[in-house]
Amino acid sequence: MTAVAPSPSRVATIDGLRGAAAMLVVLYHLEEAISRTADAWLWLPFKAVAQLGFLGVDIFFVISGFVIALSVSRAAPTWSYLGRFVLRRSIRLDPPYWTAIALELLLLAVALRIAPEIPVTWPSVPQLVAHVFYAQELLGFGSVVAIFWTLCYEIQFYVFYVALTVVRPRLPVALQGATAAMIGAALLFALSLWTRYWPPEWLPQGLAINRWFQFYLGALTWRAVTDRRQVTTLAAAWVAVVACVLGSGAPAAQLLAVGVSALVLASTRLPALARSLEVRPLLWLGSISYSLYLYHSSVGWRFVSLMQRLMPGPWQPFRALAVYSAGIALCVVFAAIMSRLVERPFLRLAQRVRLPLRDTRTSPASLVPPAVALT
């Protein structure tokens, strides 16, 4: 029960998807920035991909559910595990996040000095304090960098999912069974879909319930990978999401979460499909995806803005493509540097936190089909 938990096994396909998701978000934000100055500068199929890049967030939520379900598959259902899990996540995630906040404040100060005519809203002290606890969206402050709202959601997902794991054995016996768990999970899933596609006015801003179904799709996918009997449950969840997307008239792109879940499941059965997502560039991007996601907006968007200030538009396609490519490269290089200097040292420190595990010889992790490449 006091064994040191190994670093979570990671399906290589997940790393590839993580890299693709981060790059999609980068493409989206830089395309949006450059389109302020250039018109019809990007090849239409690529432009369509870039403009849908915000859906990379949906990919992140699904694969986060998969990874957390994998990580806690051998968790001892104790309050100690929950506390240590939160501590481990905090050590892993907070320093890069706080560094990204500090970078944004630095760049705001530079912008005020070199371009005082540009309106800049300096964040208040309460807003910054709320950021430290990932509570800025819940408290109505908004994020100093727009993409930070997703981190607030991720933290809520992590804590809630692990808390459910800890609380379940402490419920009355009648509520601990598989039937009660299935009913509770289904009701929560339905509530999430309702608040996503028919949001009620009373829903608090920043509460992650309206995206819980995406995270839980990932967790269900992990269960289906380790136990074929769970595929039926996962398929029912897919049907529910499809019905809500179609019934609400939401864009078909909202089905991406289902597609990612199906892709991950299929990749564990089809080695050729898995290998297509495990190419070195994607895996490398996956390894720096957190830093790429955190810093790209501050670095890439301001690089484009600086170029637009130095070279006022309208831009011809060649210039726009050159700045776009340079901005992407700058984001990737900066993320790689910050990953090495900030993220990796704290990742190693986080792995030193001891997690209490169940004493079992047959854990779900041992049931992973051979087709799954674990690293």
Secondary structure, DSSP 8 states (H G I E B T S, - for coil): ----------BHHHHHHHHHHHHHHHHHHHHHHHTTTBSS-S-HHHHHHHHTGGGHHHHHHHHHHHHHHHHTTTB--SHHHHHHHHHHHHHHHHHHHHHHHHHHHHHHHHHHHH-TTS------HHHHHHHHTT-TTTTT---SSGGGHHHHHHHHHHHHHHHHHHHGGGS-HHHHSHHHHHHHHHHHHHHHHHHHHS--TT--TT-GGGGHHHHHHHHHHHHHHH-GGGHHHHHHHHHHHHHHHHHHT--GGGGHHHHHHHHHHHHTT-HHHHHHT--HHHHHHHHTHHHHHHHHIIIIIHHHHHHHHHS-S-B-HHHHHHHHHHHHHHHHHHHHHHIIIIIHHHHHHHTTS---B---SS-GGGG--TTS-B-
